[in-house]
């Protein structure tokens, strides 16, 4: 449901031709949302790595295939927070320095 509503919002914003209503513009310029967007690819990479190496074995050993909903929710929040911190560090230690090199590879 979240993926579908997010996709619908992005599609709606794209179809508005850059003239998003003020509410959407405010939402899209919300600093925490922009921050997650900046680090989103690294969050994606790190969350999967964390889940496969640490989370899934721990959850399976402790709760079996289906952990209780509150445990799953807290687990998701912790994995997101740790992934965000790892992505933040990765961006500032590595990625932004490589992004500066783009100017040497631009097409003229």
Steps between C-alpha positions, in 0.01 A plus 500: 500500500781740586679427173180553299415829670859622465499410131168677451635813670814503284293446186262778598791737572665412167178552304444842654780628276708648780204700627432294812246656736645672803417208733694256284785747460514543878500124551774443242715777648468359855863471618480150652334366185768662280769354725360148461486563125866603490612182673227270365716278279754437776213440746367240258839330477572508873155393617512185289852422619402553865189289462680210331805492728357594838125547511360198326716244686420669832128528430475142374690360799297701747147504354484258208359600161241749626609732783226685693390823332645735768837323474494523120414872518781579746738287295409695184557833678838388636614366162392827335682711761822298478477499118447878498807558720711266285375673183574844646855395588550334163377807313721743687808276512488373141217586267506878507871497414436278199208721394743793473677309222191511278613827347792320336264260323227740383405503136551827322 
